[in-house]
Amino acid sequence: MRRSLVLTDEKARHPFLASLPPHVRLGEQPVAIARSQPGWAKDLRDFLAAYCACFIAVSLYIA
């Protein structure tokens, strides 16, 4: 019986990839992330929060 001296997959062709288990190396299809608020409402809220924070910071620096 002939046994390999290494416990890696020779088809991986890279030392790091060869050290990974087969189920990790093959990967899975990316899963789509569901948005909690559809549309532009969350984007607008985030933009306004960042704008107000920057405006306050600049106003405090100038004053």
C-alpha positions as CSV (number, residue, x, y, z in Angstrom):
1,M,0.0,0.0,0.0
2,R,1.4,3.3,-1.1
3,R,0.6,6.4,1.1
4,S,1.3,10.0,0.4
5,L,3.7,11.8,2.7
6,V,1.7,15.0,2.7
7,L,-1.9,15.5,3.7
8,T,-2.6,18.1,1.0
9,D,-4.3,18.2,-2.3
10,E,-1.8,18.4,-5.2
11,K,-4.5,19.9,-7.5
12,A,-4.6,23.1,-5.5
13,R,-1.2,24.3,-6.9
14,H,-0.6,26.7,-4.1
15,P,0.7,25.9,-0.5
16,F,-2.0,27.9,1.2
17,L,-4.8,26.4,-1.0
18,A,-3.4,22.9,-0.5
19,S,-3.6,23.3,3.2
20,L,-7.4,24.1,3.2
21,P,-10.0,21.4,3.5
22,P,-11.8,20.6,0.2
23,H,-15.1,22.0,1.3
24,V,-13.5,25.4,2.1
25,R,-11.4,25.5,-1.0
26,L,-14.3,24.9,-3.4
27,G,-16.4,27.6,-1.9
28,E,-20.0,28.3,-2.2
29,Q,-22.2,30.6,-4.2
30,P,-22.6,34.1,-2.7
31,V,-25.8,34.7,-0.9
32,A,-27.8,37.8,-1.6
33,I,-28.3,40.1,1.3
34,A,-31.8,41.3,1.9
35,R,-32.3,45.0,2.5
36,S,-34.4,46.0,5.5
37,Q,-35.7,49.2,3.9
38,P,-36.2,49.1,0.1
39,G,-35.5,52.2,-1.9
40,W,-33.6,55.3,-1.1
41,A,-34.8,56.2,2.4
42,K,-31.9,54.6,4.3
43,D,-29.4,56.1,1.9
44,L,-30.8,59.5,2.3
45,R,-30.8,59.2,6.1
46,D,-27.2,58.1,6.1
47,F,-26.2,60.9,3.8
48,L,-27.9,63.5,6.0
49,A,-26.4,62.1,9.2
50,A,-22.9,62.3,7.6
51,Y,-23.5,65.8,6.2
52,C,-24.7,67.1,9.6
53,A,-21.8,65.5,11.5
54,C,-19.3,67.1,9.1
55,F,-21.0,70.5,9.2
56,I,-21.0,70.5,13.0
57,A,-17.3,69.4,13.1
58,V,-16.2,72.1,10.7
59,S,-18.3,74.7,12.5
60,L,-16.7,73.8,15.9
61,Y,-13.2,73.9,14.3
62,I,-13.8,77.4,12.8
63,A,-15.3,78.9,15.9
